[in-house]
Amino acid sequence: MAEALFERFPKHRVEVLGGEVSVEPVSDMPHGRVLRRVMRACWEAGLDGESAEVVQRLAIWLPTGPDDFAMPDLSIVDAASDDQMVAYNCYDPKVFRLVLEVTSAALCSGLTRKPAAYAMAGVPVYVVVDRVDRRVLVLTGPEGGEYRKRVEHGPGQVFTLPGTSVTLSVDDLFP
């Protein structure tokens, strides 16, 4: 079904979480601006180089079901990941150091199904940029299918992405 949806809606994000297929429309301009600002901060911190790469919409194979995968808005992955494709252009979760999602409306699966899926996959850091409430949630410490640590950053706050030297201002993320 996911393959048929990819073909029918080529510019949409198709994901399978817990055996349920979801399709999201293309992102809007404010969504793209947030991603651009995060990517710029990563590059300025020297993160995109020999040891790590910053990529958009790289599919991650998930252990939550036989065909489960997600496509985070942005990921930081090991640089030598080209040979780590599992199936259907999805990559082994072990190469993902951080995944980041930018919400476009309600948080929906961003804070319901995805944290458990990413934690089960062992992704060390899951970041949710909540455009509605203008906050950033950083989840770390995956263990037993959940993240053990959750830190919320609000307006006026500056934070560093765990495991990196990338410092971001919440206020600067939002257009």
N, C-alpha and C positions, 0 to 999 in steps of 0.2 A: 504494500500500500504506500509506503514511504517513497519508493521509487516512482510510482505513478504520480504521486503528488509533486515530487521534484520536477518531473517532466511537464506536468500541467501548470505548475506555478514556479517557474525557474528562478525568479528573483525573490522568492519567499524563503523564510527559514522553516525547514521541516525538521522536527525532532521526534524521537520516540523515547518516552520515559515511562518505565513501569508497564510497557506494552501499549501505552496510549500514544497516539499520534497527535501532534499539534502542528499547526501552520500559522506563522505570523507574517503579516505584510512587511513590505520593505520599510526601512527606517526613515524617519523624517530628518530634517536638517539639524534641529537641536540635538538629536541623538548622535548624529555624525560629528557634531562639534565636540561633544563630550569625549568621544573616542579619539578624535584628533588631539585633544588636549592631553589625554592620558598618554597616547603614543609619543607625543612631543616630549613630555616629561621623561619618559623611558629612554628616548634617544639622547636627550640632554644629559641624563645620568650615565650614559655609556652602556646601557643595558643591552641594546641590540647589537651584538657583535659575535665574537668567536665562541662564547659559552652559552649564550641565550639568544632567542629571537622573539620579537614581538609581532604577533600576527592577528589578523581579524578573521573571524568565522572559520576557524579550523575545527573540524568535527572530532569529538572525543568519543571513543567506544566505551560504553558504560557496563558495569557488571550487574545492573539491576534487572536485566531481562535478556533473552537470547539475541534480540536485535536492537537493543537500546543504544541510543547515541544522542548527543546534544551538540549544539553549535554555539558556543559562547561568543559574545560580541568581540572579545579580545582575549588573547591568551599569551602567556609568557611560557615558552617551551625550550627544552634543551636544543642547542643549535644543531646537533647531529641527530636529527629526528626523521630525516627523509626515509629511512628504511624501517620505520616503526609503524607503518600503516597496517591496520588489522584487517579491515574489509570496508568496502563501499566508501573509500576516501576518508575513513575514520582512523584516528591514530590512538595508539596504546596510551592509556592514562598515565603511565609512569613517566612520560616525557613532559607532562604538564606541570609547571611550577606554580602557576596562578591562572585562574580564569576570572573574567570580569564580565558582568552583565549590566547593561544600562536599561532601566525600565522606561517604557514609553507611556504607560498608563498605570493601572493598578499593578501591584507587585506580583500577582498571580503565581505562576510556577517558580518565579525567582526566589521566593522564600518558602515555598511549600515542598515541592518535589525535588527541585534541583539541589538544594543543600545536601539532602540525604544521598542523592545519586553521586554527586561529586565527592562527598565524604567516603562513600563506599568504594569509589574508584581510587581514593588516596590522594586526591588533589590537595596539596598543602594549604593553599590560600584560595578562598572564594570571595570576590568583591562584588557587591551590588550597589550600583549608583542609582539611587532612587530620585528620579526627576520630579516626582509629585511632591514629596516632602523635603526635597533639597537636602538629602543626607546621604552618607556613604556608610554601608555596613561592611565590615571586614570579618570574615569567619576563618578561623584557623584551628589547627589541632584535630584533624580528622581521626576519629576513632569509633569503631563499632557502628558505622553508618550515620554518624552525626559529628558536627563540629563542636568541640569542647569550649572554644572561646569565641565570643561575639562582642565586637567593639563597634559602637555607633559614633560616627563623626558628623557633627552638624555645622550649620553656618558659622563662619568665623574661625573654624578649626583647621589646623594643618596636621597632616599625618604622613607617615612613611609606609609604603607598601611593604608588608613583612617579607623578609628574605631578599630585599633589594635596597638600593640607595635612592629610590624614587620617592621624592617628597611632593605631595599634592596639597593644594588648598581647596577646601570644599567650595568656597565662593568662586574660585577660578574655573571650576568644572562646569558650572551652569551658565548658559548664555543669558 
